[in-house]
Amino acid sequence: MTPQLKQKIIAVCQQKIDQKGEEVGLSFYAFFANKNENPTLLMEAATWWIQTHRLDHFEKAIKIKAMVEALPD
């Protein structure tokens, strides 16, 4: 996972947790604006989420944050 995506995922997860609590769920679309401004990064997130880890459409933000933080740099 690129450092750019890793930082973005961690920041968005933390923001959602701070706003709505530790039970908040999200999908990989939460890391992108409605306008697809970076299709390469979107596909990287989708591949990691769907193909690599076979995650459900919605997962707990705290789970995703922990998974990404555990990735090697």
QUIDAWO-V244308 format. One record per residue. N is the residue number from 1. RES is the residue in one letter. NEAR is the number of other C-alpha atoms within 8 Angstrom. D_FIRST is the distance of its C-alpha to the first C-alpha in whole Angstrom. Layout:
BEGIN
{{N RES NEAR D_FIRST} {N RES NEAR D_FIRST}}
END
This chain:
BEGIN
{{1 M 6 0} {2 T 5 4} {3 P 7 6} {4 Q 6 8} {5 L 10 7} {6 K 11 6} {7 Q 8 10} {8 K 9 11} {9 I 11 11} {10 I 11 12} {11 A 8 15} {12 V 10 16} {13 C 12 16} {14 Q 11 18} {15 Q 8 20} {16 K 11 21} {17 I 13 22} {18 D 8 24} {19 Q 6 26} {20 K 8 26} {21 G 8 26} {22 E 9 24} {23 E 9 25} {24 V 11 23} {25 G 8 21} {26 L 11 19} {27 S 8 17} {28 F 10 14} {29 Y 8 16} {30 A 8 17} {31 F 8 14} {32 F 9 16} {33 A 8 20} {34 N 4 22} {35 K 5 22} {36 N 8 19} {37 E 5 19} {38 N 6 15} {39 P 7 15} {40 T 6 12} {41 L 8 10} {42 L 11 12} {43 M 8 11} {44 E 9 8} {45 A 10 8} {46 A 10 11} {47 T 9 10} {48 W 10 8} {49 W 11 11} {50 I 10 14} {51 Q 8 13} {52 T 7 11} {53 H 7 13} {54 R 7 16} {55 L 8 16} {56 D 6 19} {57 H 7 19} {58 F 8 20} {59 E 11 19} {60 K 11 20} {61 A 15 18} {62 I 12 18} {63 K 8 17} {64 I 10 13} {65 K 12 13} {66 A 8 14} {67 M 8 12} {68 V 10 9} {69 E 8 11} {70 A 6 12} {71 L 6 8} {72 P 3 9} {73 D 3 9}}
END
